[in-house]
């Protein structure tokens, strides 16, 4: 198995953000600006799913859902005693 480099993970994140909701998983892999092995892409995809940065809708299309500003706003109201950086 090939583990991705940070620049590759960031490239996939950026591509998904720019094309949120346009592609299904396999289509997304085929449209990336940089070629990579499908297994490597799957490692990145699983990381993004498990970290809550992306989601897959009922049609199978991949969308960017991570919104750190909204999270900060929500947490600052709910947990005023926590410091969020």
Residue frames as a rotation matrix with the C-alpha (Angstrom) as fourth column:
UNK 1
0.584 0.811 0.000 0.00
0.811 -0.584 0.000 0.00
0.000 0.000 -1.000 0.00
UNK 2
-0.452 -0.687 0.569 1.20
0.668 -0.684 -0.294 3.51
0.591 0.247 0.768 -0.78
UNK 3
0.179 0.464 -0.868 0.71
0.891 -0.451 -0.057 6.11
-0.417 -0.763 -0.494 1.92
UNK 4
0.583 0.146 0.799 0.14
0.647 -0.679 -0.347 9.62
0.492 0.719 -0.490 0.61
UNK 5
-0.653 -0.745 -0.132 2.40
0.727 -0.570 -0.382 12.58
0.209 -0.346 0.915 1.17
UNK 6
-0.304 0.527 -0.793 0.93
0.550 -0.583 -0.598 15.67
-0.778 -0.618 -0.112 2.77
UNK 7
-0.699 0.019 -0.715 0.96
-0.455 -0.784 0.423 17.64
-0.553 0.621 0.556 -0.50
UNK 8
-0.884 0.406 -0.233 -1.08
0.039 0.559 0.828 14.88
0.466 0.723 -0.510 -2.13
UNK 9
-0.397 0.755 -0.522 -3.66
0.911 0.252 -0.327 14.90
-0.116 -0.605 -0.788 0.68
UNK 10
-0.363 0.208 -0.908 -3.93
0.170 -0.944 -0.284 18.69
-0.916 -0.257 0.308 0.45
UNK 11
-0.913 0.010 -0.407 -4.34
-0.397 -0.250 0.883 18.50
-0.093 0.968 0.233 -3.35
UNK 12
-0.675 0.707 -0.211 -7.25
0.541 0.668 0.510 16.06
0.501 0.230 -0.834 -2.97
UNK 13
-0.276 0.565 -0.777 -8.84
0.802 -0.310 -0.511 18.22
-0.530 -0.764 -0.368 -0.24
UNK 14
-0.581 -0.011 -0.814 -8.59
-0.205 -0.966 0.159 21.34
-0.787 0.259 0.559 -2.42
UNK 15
-0.946 0.222 -0.237 -9.98
-0.194 0.200 0.961 19.55
0.260 0.954 -0.146 -5.46
UNK 16
-0.480 0.812 -0.333 -12.96
0.837 0.537 0.104 18.25
0.263 -0.228 -0.937 -3.50
UNK 17
-0.317 0.339 -0.886 -13.63
0.500 -0.734 -0.460 21.71
-0.806 -0.588 0.064 -2.03
UNK 18
-0.710 -0.049 -0.702 -13.63
-0.446 -0.740 0.503 23.26
-0.544 0.671 0.504 -5.51
UNK 19
-0.668 0.426 -0.610 -15.79
-0.489 0.367 0.792 20.50
0.560 0.827 -0.037 -7.01
UNK 20
-0.880 0.321 0.350 -18.06
-0.216 0.387 -0.896 19.67
-0.424 -0.864 -0.271 -4.09
UNK 21
-0.031 0.969 0.245 -21.08
-0.216 0.233 -0.948 17.63
-0.976 -0.083 0.202 -5.15
UNK 22
0.204 0.086 -0.975 -20.00
-0.946 -0.237 -0.219 17.14
-0.250 0.968 0.033 -8.78
UNK 23
-0.192 -0.448 -0.873 -18.38
-0.698 0.688 -0.199 13.70
0.690 0.571 -0.445 -8.76
UNK 24
0.953 0.302 0.001 -18.81
-0.241 0.760 0.604 10.25
0.181 -0.576 0.797 -7.31
UNK 25
0.603 -0.752 0.264 -15.78
-0.240 0.145 0.960 8.63
-0.760 -0.643 -0.093 -5.67
UNK 26
0.142 -0.579 0.803 -14.38
0.722 0.615 0.317 6.86
-0.678 0.534 0.505 -8.74
UNK 27
0.626 0.146 0.766 -15.08
0.693 -0.555 -0.460 9.85
0.358 0.819 -0.449 -11.01
UNK 28
0.960 -0.278 0.027 -13.37
-0.248 -0.804 0.540 12.12
-0.128 -0.525 -0.841 -8.52
UNK 29
0.311 -0.880 0.360 -10.22
0.148 0.419 0.896 9.99
-0.939 -0.225 0.260 -8.65
UNK 30
0.125 -0.221 0.967 -10.24
0.949 0.312 -0.051 10.13
-0.290 0.924 0.249 -12.46
UNK 31
0.690 0.235 0.684 -10.52
0.510 -0.829 -0.230 13.94
0.513 0.508 -0.692 -12.55
UNK 32
0.711 -0.474 -0.520 -7.77
0.372 -0.373 0.850 14.76
-0.597 -0.797 -0.089 -10.05
UNK 33
0.859 -0.401 -0.317 -5.08
-0.511 -0.668 -0.541 17.08
0.005 0.627 -0.779 -11.45
UNK 34
-0.249 -0.968 0.032 -2.35
-0.966 0.246 -0.073 14.64
0.063 -0.049 -0.997 -10.36
UNK 35
0.371 0.366 -0.853 -2.43
-0.437 0.880 0.188 10.91
0.819 0.303 0.487 -11.06
UNK 36
-0.441 -0.490 0.752 -2.11
-0.897 0.277 -0.345 8.47
-0.039 -0.827 -0.561 -8.18
UNK 37
-0.884 0.132 -0.449 -2.81
0.063 0.984 0.165 4.83
0.464 0.118 -0.878 -7.47
UNK 38
0.035 0.992 0.122 -6.43
-0.233 -0.110 0.966 4.13
0.972 -0.063 0.227 -6.60
UNK 39
0.292 0.020 -0.956 -5.36
0.778 0.577 0.249 2.47
0.557 -0.817 0.152 -3.33
UNK 40
-0.758 -0.602 -0.251 -3.56
0.646 -0.637 -0.421 5.67
0.093 -0.481 0.872 -2.30
UNK 41
-0.647 0.614 0.451 -6.64
-0.315 -0.754 0.576 7.70
0.694 0.231 0.682 -3.20
UNK 42
0.296 0.806 -0.512 -8.76
0.180 0.479 0.859 5.36
0.938 -0.347 -0.003 -1.06
UNK 43
-0.235 -0.458 -0.857 -6.49
0.947 0.090 -0.307 5.95
0.218 -0.884 0.413 1.95
UNK 44
-0.987 -0.115 0.110 -6.98
0.102 -0.988 -0.116 9.72
0.122 -0.103 0.987 1.53
UNK 45
-0.335 0.940 0.066 -10.72
-0.303 -0.173 0.937 9.30
0.892 0.294 0.342 0.93
UNK 46
0.239 0.396 -0.887 -11.13
0.635 0.627 0.451 7.19
0.734 -0.671 -0.102 4.08
UNK 47
-0.634 -0.533 -0.560 -9.18
0.773 -0.434 -0.463 9.74
0.004 -0.726 0.688 6.10
UNK 48
-0.920 0.287 0.268 -11.39
-0.212 -0.937 0.277 12.59
0.330 0.198 0.923 4.83
UNK 49
0.028 0.955 -0.296 -14.59
-0.059 0.297 0.953 10.63
0.998 -0.009 0.065 5.57
UNK 50
0.176 0.008 -0.984 -13.45
0.834 0.530 0.154 9.61
0.523 -0.848 0.087 9.06
UNK 51
-0.761 -0.502 -0.411 -12.29
0.643 -0.666 -0.377 13.13
-0.084 -0.552 0.830 9.94
UNK 52
0.113 0.938 -0.327 -15.66
0.765 -0.292 -0.574 14.59
-0.634 -0.186 -0.751 8.93
UNK 53
-0.554 -0.394 -0.733 -14.30
-0.106 -0.840 0.532 16.73
-0.825 0.373 0.423 6.11
UNK 54
-0.749 0.339 -0.569 -16.30
-0.613 -0.029 0.789 15.09
0.251 0.940 0.230 3.32
UNK 55
-0.289 0.717 0.634 -19.57
-0.298 0.562 -0.771 13.21
-0.910 -0.412 0.051 3.01
UNK 56
-0.998 0.062 -0.012 -21.24
0.013 0.397 0.918 11.11
0.061 0.916 -0.397 0.34
UNK 57
-0.422 0.906 0.000 -24.87
-0.843 -0.393 -0.368 11.81
-0.333 -0.156 0.930 -0.55
UNK 58
0.202 0.625 0.754 -27.58
-0.265 0.776 -0.572 9.31
-0.943 -0.084 0.322 -1.54
UNK 59
0.947 0.120 -0.299 -26.52
-0.311 0.104 -0.945 9.55
-0.082 0.987 0.135 -5.19
UNK 60
0.634 -0.770 0.076 -22.93
0.748 0.635 0.194 8.72
-0.198 -0.066 0.978 -4.25
UNK 61
0.449 -0.465 0.763 -21.60
0.318 -0.715 -0.623 12.22
0.835 0.522 -0.174 -4.93
UNK 62
-0.059 -0.638 -0.768 -18.82
0.990 0.060 -0.126 13.51
0.127 -0.767 0.628 -2.72
UNK 63
0.580 0.298 0.758 -19.21
0.255 -0.950 0.179 16.86
0.773 0.089 -0.628 -0.99
UNK 64
-0.624 -0.781 -0.001 -17.01
0.349 -0.277 -0.895 19.00
0.699 -0.559 0.445 1.22
UNK 65
0.465 0.879 -0.109 -18.74
0.444 -0.124 0.887 19.48
0.766 -0.461 -0.448 4.58
UNK 66
-0.040 -0.554 -0.831 -15.99
0.999 -0.046 -0.018 20.68
-0.029 -0.831 0.556 6.92
UNK 67
0.375 0.192 0.907 -16.58
0.273 -0.958 0.090 24.25
0.886 0.214 -0.411 8.08
UNK 68
-0.347 -0.615 -0.708 -14.07
0.831 0.148 -0.536 25.19
0.435 -0.775 0.459 10.81
UNK 69
-0.868 0.063 0.492 -15.52
-0.178 -0.965 -0.191 28.68
0.463 -0.253 0.849 11.28
UNK 70
0.152 0.988 0.024 -18.97
-0.536 0.061 0.842 27.25
0.831 -0.141 0.539 12.00
UNK 71
0.313 -0.121 -0.942 -17.46
0.588 0.804 0.092 24.72
0.746 -0.583 0.323 14.40
UNK 72
-0.748 -0.650 -0.131 -15.59
0.532 -0.471 -0.704 27.48
0.396 -0.596 0.698 16.26
UNK 73
-0.590 0.608 0.532 -18.75
-0.543 -0.786 0.296 29.57
0.598 -0.114 0.794 16.47
UNK 74
0.416 0.794 -0.443 -20.83
-0.221 0.561 0.798 26.65
0.882 -0.234 0.409 17.73
UNK 75
0.134 -0.440 -0.888 -18.26
0.772 0.607 -0.185 25.53
0.621 -0.661 0.421 20.28
UNK 76
-0.840 -0.478 0.257 -17.60
0.240 -0.753 -0.613 29.04
0.487 -0.453 0.747 21.57
UNK 77
-0.219 0.851 0.477 -21.31
-0.715 -0.473 0.515 29.43
0.664 -0.228 0.712 22.38
UNK 78
0.645 0.560 -0.519 -21.76
-0.161 0.764 0.625 26.00
0.747 -0.320 0.583 23.87
UNK 79
0.558 -0.561 -0.612 -18.46
0.820 0.489 0.299 25.65
0.131 -0.668 0.733 25.71
UNK 80
0.842 -0.163 0.515 -17.44
-0.089 -0.982 -0.166 29.17
0.533 0.094 -0.841 26.71
UNK 81
0.767 -0.560 0.315 -14.87
-0.402 -0.037 0.915 27.83
-0.501 -0.828 -0.253 29.14
UNK 82
0.452 -0.605 0.655 -12.87
0.689 0.703 0.174 26.09
-0.566 0.373 0.735 26.36
UNK 83
0.089 -0.510 -0.856 -10.14
-0.490 -0.770 0.408 27.81
-0.867 0.383 -0.318 24.40
UNK 84
0.623 0.173 0.763 -10.47
0.533 0.619 -0.576 27.03
-0.572 0.766 0.293 20.68
UNK 85
-0.121 -0.794 -0.596 -7.50
-0.154 -0.578 0.801 27.89
-0.981 0.189 -0.052 18.50
